[in-house]
Structure formats: C-alpha cells, structure tokens
C-alpha cells in the first residue's frame, strides 16, 4: 500500500516566478457574495470556470498569472 502525502493546503511558491502567495482556483457555478468578492479582491481565490476537467490547475499566481497543480479530482485519476 502506498501512503499519500497529506495535502498541506498550500502549494509553495509559483514555479514560474517564485511568488509565495498564490490563489486557489475555484471551479463551478458560484453564488456571488460579499465574502466571495473579498476573497477575490485579496487574491485568495481565482475563478476557474463552470466545469472542472481532468487537467485543470488548482493554483493561480497573482504576480505572473501562471496556473499549476492538478485539481484534487484529477490527482486521484491515473491516465495512460
């Protein structure tokens, strides 16, 4: 049995520019609220679209715009 590394909830710095405060990409139909707007304004969240595909990233760099890391849905899916 292979043990999986526990997700710390933070990916570390952006692999493209080194920025240390990336935003988690949120997918799906979202209900607009003051909390959502504030999280977007603070750079804690980025919008990813209505649907989540197998190769969609989970992190967005607020500095350079680079997107990386596979979503949780795709991280458990093995592809050939």
C-alpha positions in Angstrom: 0.0 0.0 0.0 1.3 3.4 -1.0 0.9 6.2 1.5 -0.1 9.5 0.0 1.5 12.8 1.2 -1.1 14.8 3.1 -2.1 17.9 1.3 -0.9 20.9 3.3 -3.3 23.2 1.6 -0.6 25.4 0.2 1.5 24.5 -2.9 4.5 26.6 -2.1 5.9 29.3 -4.4 4.9 29.8 -8.0 7.2 27.6 -10.2 7.4 30.3 -12.8 8.2 33.4 -10.8 8.6 32.4 -7.1 5.6 34.4 -5.8 4.7 32.9 -2.4 1.0 33.9 -2.2 -0.9 32.1 -4.9 -4.7 31.9 -5.2 -6.7 28.7 -5.1 -8.7 28.3 -8.3 -12.4 27.8 -7.7 -14.5 25.9 -10.2 -18.2 25.6 -10.6 -21.2 27.8 -10.5 -20.6 30.2 -7.7 -23.1 32.2 -5.8 -21.9 35.8 -5.7 -21.5 37.1 -2.2 -19.5 39.8 -0.4 -17.3 37.0 1.0 -16.5 35.7 -2.5 -15.8 39.3 -3.7 -13.5 40.0 -0.8 -11.6 36.7 -1.3 -11.1 37.6 -5.0 -10.0 41.1 -4.1 -7.5 39.8 -1.6 -6.1 37.4 -4.2 -7.0 34.3 -2.2 -9.3 32.9 -4.9 -9.2 32.9 -8.7 -12.2 31.9 -10.9 -11.6 28.8 -13.0 -14.8 28.4 -14.9 -18.0 26.4 -14.6 -16.6 23.0 -15.2 -13.6 21.1 -13.9 -11.6 19.0 -16.4 -9.0 16.4 -15.8 -6.1 18.7 -16.5 -7.3 21.9 -14.9 -4.9 23.5 -12.5 -5.7 24.2 -8.8 -3.4 27.3 -8.2 -3.1 30.7 -9.9 -0.1 33.1 -9.4 -1.3 36.6 -8.6 2.0 38.0 -9.8 2.6 36.4 -13.2 -0.7 34.6 -14.0 0.9 31.2 -14.2 -1.5 28.3 -13.3 -0.3 25.0 -12.0 -1.0 21.9 -9.9 -3.7 19.4 -10.8 -7.1 19.7 -9.2 -8.0 17.2 -6.4 -10.3 15.5 -8.8 -7.6 14.7 -11.3 -4.9 13.9 -8.8 -6.6 10.6 -8.0 -7.1 9.7 -11.6 -4.4 7.7 -13.4 -4.1 8.3 -17.1 -2.1 6.3 -19.6 
